[in-house]
Each structure stands twice: as structure tokens, then as C-alpha cells.
Amino acid sequence: MPAATSLKFLFAGLSLALSLPVFAQGTGEEKVTVQQEHKMPDAPGKKGLMITVSYAPGQASGAHVHSGSVFAYVLEGAVISQLEGQKPVTYQAGQSWYEAPSTPHLVSRNASNQKPAKLLVWMLLDEKAPVLTPLNK
């Protein structure tokens, strides 16, 4: 292989390696932590679930749906959320929103590429229901 071609491959590989952290930003799954989960004695067959959702800078969730009611509160940073039929809204720390059961959640992402964001989410679900169901693309 000629030296000029070898150098081109070397620089192309080096450029890719140096750019990977930029591409990696916001990838991977958000961190979901269960804070509490309880059967609801006054709502047979239901459970109350409290979780935190932590987003790294630039990170986003995939489109999804929750089978039950959802209350979300921004603990830290800012989050952009869009429910089906609505425009995207940026919620700052201290703000909250409600999601009706089975409403497609099209966008949920950290509004910042530099700072983390964190949500506190409370849900009322059927006892055996998953936290969310991904929507097919």
C-alpha cells in the first residue's frame, strides 16, 4: 500500500476515533430507578409506581406509551416532552405535566447538550403492566 494511502487511512481512523465522543453523547438508554412500587388496596388490580428518570446531556428516550396515568415532575435541568397531538414543550426544574393512559409519548429528551436532567415520575398501572411499551418506528 502506498504511503499516501496509508496516511489517508490513518487520518480517517484518527478523525473517527476523535469524533466518537460527540456521536456517543445522548446515546444509550436513560437511567430509570424505581423509588417505590406498591399494590393499591383502594384500587384493586392496580399498582402505584414512583421512578426517577435520569438523562445525560443530549440524551433522549425512544417513543413509547404508558398503559396507565402518568405524572412527571422535573427535578433537575430541563426536559422536552411531546405527547401525540400536541406541540413539544420544554419543562424546567419545578414544572410538571400529566399523561393520560395510552397516550403516545413521542418525544422525551434532555433539553441540554451540556447538563444532565432528571424527572420524578408517578404512575398508576395495572399490577402486571410494564413501565412502558416502546412504539414501533
Residue frames as qw, qx, qy, qz and C-alpha x, y, z in Angstrom:
[[0.000, 0.892, 0.452, 0.000, 0.00, 0.00, 0.00],
 [0.391, 0.559, -0.053, 0.729, 1.48, 3.41, -0.94],
 [0.320, -0.173, -0.499, 0.786, 2.47, 5.68, 1.94],
 [0.222, -0.104, -0.071, -0.967, -0.04, 8.37, 0.90],
 [0.635, -0.290, -0.549, -0.460, -2.92, 5.85, 1.04],
 [0.591, -0.251, -0.663, 0.385, -1.74, 4.58, 4.43],
 [0.128, -0.053, -0.304, 0.942, -1.69, 8.14, 5.77],
 [0.427, -0.223, -0.301, -0.823, -5.23, 8.76, 4.45],
 [0.694, -0.331, -0.624, -0.136, -6.50, 5.67, 6.33],
 [0.474, -0.161, -0.546, 0.672, -4.59, 6.69, 9.45],
 [0.065, -0.027, 0.128, -0.989, -6.06, 10.21, 9.43],
 [0.557, -0.264, -0.453, -0.645, -9.56, 8.91, 8.60],
 [0.674, -0.306, -0.658, 0.134, -9.36, 6.44, 11.51],
 [0.326, -0.118, -0.424, 0.836, -7.98, 9.10, 13.84],
 [0.253, -0.167, -0.115, -0.946, -10.75, 11.54, 12.84],
 [0.659, -0.328, -0.552, -0.392, -13.40, 8.90, 13.51],
 [0.610, -0.253, -0.622, 0.420, -11.90, 7.97, 16.88],
 [0.164, -0.052, -0.287, 0.943, -11.76, 11.61, 17.97],
 [0.382, -0.177, -0.223, -0.879, -15.35, 12.23, 16.87],
 [0.469, -0.261, -0.842, -0.064, -16.85, 9.20, 18.66],
 [0.154, -0.314, -0.632, 0.692, -17.45, 11.04, 21.95],
 [0.281, 0.168, -0.063, -0.943, -19.58, 13.57, 20.04],
 [0.548, -0.059, -0.648, -0.526, -21.62, 10.81, 18.39],
 [0.424, -0.194, -0.850, 0.247, -21.87, 8.90, 21.68],
 [0.099, 0.043, 0.402, -0.909, -23.36, 11.87, 23.52],
 [0.587, 0.112, 0.121, -0.793, -27.01, 11.23, 24.23],
 [0.660, 0.129, -0.667, -0.321, -26.91, 7.61, 23.14],
 [0.251, -0.008, -0.899, 0.359, -27.75, 4.61, 25.22],
 [0.389, -0.620, -0.641, -0.230, -30.70, 4.23, 27.50],
 [0.241, -0.669, 0.197, -0.675, -31.74, 6.75, 30.09],
 [0.231, 0.077, -0.863, 0.443, -31.32, 5.60, 33.70],
 [0.606, -0.450, -0.278, -0.595, -34.61, 4.53, 35.27],
 [0.184, 0.143, -0.816, 0.530, -34.62, 3.91, 39.03],
 [0.518, -0.552, -0.581, -0.299, -37.64, 2.52, 40.88],
 [0.059, -0.422, 0.456, -0.781, -38.14, 4.55, 44.06],
 [0.439, 0.021, 0.699, -0.563, -41.34, 2.85, 45.25],
 [0.449, -0.032, -0.702, -0.553, -43.81, 0.27, 43.96],
 [0.261, 0.037, 0.766, -0.586, -46.96, -0.68, 45.87],
 [0.102, -0.443, -0.840, -0.296, -50.19, -2.53, 45.22],
 [0.209, -0.221, 0.073, -0.950, -53.06, -0.09, 45.73],
 [0.027, 0.242, 0.921, -0.303, -55.53, -1.54, 48.27],
 [0.318, 0.553, 0.391, -0.663, -58.13, 1.09, 47.37],
 [0.567, 0.574, -0.299, -0.510, -57.73, 0.32, 43.64],
 [0.806, -0.130, 0.578, 0.000, -57.72, -3.49, 43.31],
 [0.809, 0.398, 0.340, 0.267, -55.54, -4.80, 40.50],
 [0.321, 0.895, -0.076, 0.301, -53.53, -1.56, 40.32],
 [0.728, -0.305, -0.148, 0.596, -50.07, -0.53, 41.47],
 [0.019, 0.997, -0.061, -0.051, -48.57, 2.84, 42.19],
 [0.838, 0.071, 0.067, 0.537, -45.06, 3.23, 40.82],
 [0.060, -0.980, 0.114, 0.154, -42.64, 6.07, 41.54],
 [0.845, 0.124, 0.152, 0.498, -39.48, 6.24, 39.42],
 [0.073, -0.827, 0.206, 0.517, -36.73, 8.68, 38.60],
 [0.781, 0.505, 0.238, 0.279, -35.54, 9.06, 35.02],
 [0.341, -0.741, 0.246, 0.523, -32.04, 10.49, 34.59],
 [0.704, 0.677, 0.138, 0.163, -30.86, 11.84, 31.24],
 [0.600, -0.273, 0.192, 0.727, -27.24, 12.51, 30.37],
 [0.115, 0.619, -0.134, -0.765, -26.61, 15.67, 28.34],
 [0.349, 0.367, -0.557, -0.659, -28.32, 15.36, 24.95],
 [0.056, 0.027, 0.998, -0.001, -29.92, 12.00, 25.82],
 [0.571, 0.014, -0.132, -0.810, -33.44, 11.02, 24.77],
 [0.548, 0.064, 0.795, -0.251, -35.96, 8.23, 25.32],
 [0.001, -0.106, -0.808, -0.580, -37.47, 6.36, 22.41],
 [0.518, -0.171, -0.176, -0.820, -41.12, 6.96, 21.55],
 [0.178, -0.087, -0.951, 0.236, -43.31, 4.95, 23.93],
 [0.521, -0.466, -0.275, -0.660, -46.67, 4.62, 25.65],
 [0.069, -0.126, 0.810, -0.568, -47.70, 4.01, 29.26],
 [0.284, -0.370, -0.836, -0.289, -50.81, 1.91, 29.88],
 [0.337, -0.690, -0.581, 0.268, -51.78, 3.97, 32.95],
 [0.024, -0.982, -0.104, -0.157, -51.88, 7.55, 34.16],
 [0.714, 0.044, -0.149, 0.683, -48.54, 9.37, 34.50],
 [0.157, -0.987, -0.038, 0.011, -47.49, 12.45, 36.44],
 [0.765, 0.187, -0.083, 0.611, -43.98, 13.74, 35.62],
 [0.266, -0.959, -0.014, 0.092, -42.06, 16.40, 37.58],
 [0.636, 0.579, -0.262, 0.438, -38.70, 17.86, 36.53],
 [0.713, -0.628, -0.118, 0.290, -36.27, 17.63, 39.45],
 [0.443, -0.572, 0.330, 0.606, -33.17, 18.90, 37.65],
 [0.246, -0.108, 0.614, 0.742, -32.36, 20.58, 34.33],
 [0.522, 0.395, 0.017, -0.756, -34.91, 20.83, 31.54],
 [0.404, 0.099, 0.895, 0.162, -36.77, 18.21, 29.52],
 [0.401, 0.214, -0.349, -0.819, -38.53, 18.48, 26.17],
 [0.349, 0.190, 0.899, -0.184, -41.71, 16.40, 26.06],
 [0.418, 0.169, -0.348, -0.822, -44.21, 15.88, 23.27],
 [0.480, 0.199, 0.810, -0.271, -47.40, 13.85, 23.51],
 [0.226, 0.298, 0.766, 0.523, -49.29, 12.80, 20.39],
 [0.013, 0.783, 0.557, 0.277, -51.45, 15.63, 19.04],
 [0.307, -0.922, -0.081, 0.220, -49.52, 18.29, 20.97],
 [0.430, 0.804, -0.297, 0.284, -46.53, 20.51, 20.28],
 [0.707, -0.009, -0.471, 0.527, -43.21, 19.85, 22.05],
 [0.345, -0.896, -0.021, -0.280, -42.95, 21.66, 25.40],
 [0.501, 0.337, -0.561, 0.567, -39.79, 22.41, 27.38],
 [0.651, -0.709, -0.226, -0.149, -40.30, 21.86, 31.10],
 [0.210, 0.634, -0.516, 0.536, -37.81, 23.37, 33.56],
 [0.355, -0.080, -0.801, 0.475, -36.95, 22.14, 37.05],
 [0.154, 0.215, 0.519, -0.813, -40.05, 22.60, 39.23],
 [0.569, 0.218, -0.184, -0.772, -42.55, 22.14, 36.38],
 [0.398, 0.013, 0.912, -0.103, -44.71, 19.08, 35.69],
 [0.509, 0.154, -0.420, -0.735, -47.16, 17.50, 33.27],
 [0.680, 0.040, 0.635, -0.366, -49.77, 14.75, 33.08],
 [0.254, 0.223, -0.787, -0.516, -50.08, 11.95, 30.53],
 [0.801, 0.014, 0.165, -0.575, -53.43, 10.22, 30.06],
 [0.695, -0.141, 0.703, 0.045, -53.31, 6.40, 29.79],
 [0.693, 0.299, 0.591, 0.285, -52.16, 5.04, 26.42],
 [0.283, 0.944, -0.006, -0.170, -51.21, 8.46, 25.01],
 [0.839, 0.285, -0.011, 0.463, -48.18, 8.07, 22.74],
 [0.356, -0.854, 0.149, 0.350, -45.17, 9.92, 24.19],
 [0.754, 0.628, 0.041, 0.189, -43.34, 10.87, 21.01],
 [0.429, 0.603, -0.342, 0.580, -40.51, 12.97, 22.48],
 [0.652, -0.758, -0.012, 0.008, -38.86, 12.88, 25.89],
 [0.769, 0.283, -0.147, 0.554, -35.34, 14.23, 25.97],
 [0.469, -0.555, -0.135, 0.674, -32.87, 16.35, 27.83],
 [0.302, 0.934, 0.189, 0.009, -33.12, 19.93, 26.53],
 [0.133, -0.899, 0.396, 0.131, -29.40, 20.50, 27.18],
 [0.863, 0.381, -0.289, 0.165, -26.32, 19.10, 25.49],
 [0.275, 0.564, -0.540, 0.562, -24.17, 20.20, 28.46],
 [0.307, -0.307, 0.603, -0.669, -26.14, 19.49, 31.66],
 [0.110, -0.168, -0.980, -0.001, -27.98, 16.41, 32.97],
 [0.509, -0.245, -0.077, -0.822, -31.74, 16.34, 33.56],
 [0.101, -0.058, -0.958, 0.263, -33.83, 14.27, 35.97],
 [0.530, -0.309, -0.309, -0.727, -37.55, 13.50, 36.28],
 [0.242, 0.010, 0.848, -0.472, -39.63, 12.16, 39.14],
 [0.481, -0.043, -0.566, -0.668, -42.50, 10.13, 37.67],
 [0.401, 0.029, 0.769, -0.496, -45.53, 8.66, 39.42],
 [0.413, 0.047, -0.680, -0.604, -47.74, 6.15, 37.57],
 [0.656, 0.010, 0.559, -0.508, -50.93, 4.25, 38.27],
 [0.393, 0.333, -0.750, -0.414, -50.74, 0.98, 36.33],
 [0.933, -0.125, -0.199, -0.271, -52.28, -2.46, 36.23],
 [0.710, -0.594, 0.378, 0.017, -50.33, -4.69, 38.64],
 [0.809, -0.036, 0.474, 0.345, -48.63, -6.67, 35.88],
 [0.492, 0.859, 0.111, 0.087, -48.18, -3.80, 33.39],
 [0.701, 0.073, -0.023, 0.709, -44.69, -2.80, 32.25],
 [0.203, -0.581, -0.125, 0.778, -43.43, 0.71, 32.97],
 [0.353, 0.626, -0.180, -0.672, -43.67, 1.49, 29.25],
 [0.774, 0.291, 0.541, 0.154, -44.16, -0.09, 25.87],
 [0.205, -0.381, 0.420, 0.798, -41.91, 1.12, 23.03],
 [0.614, 0.637, 0.195, -0.424, -43.68, 2.36, 19.91],
 [0.742, 0.176, 0.479, 0.434, -42.68, 0.81, 16.60],
 [0.081, -0.566, 0.228, 0.788, -40.91, 3.21, 14.27]]
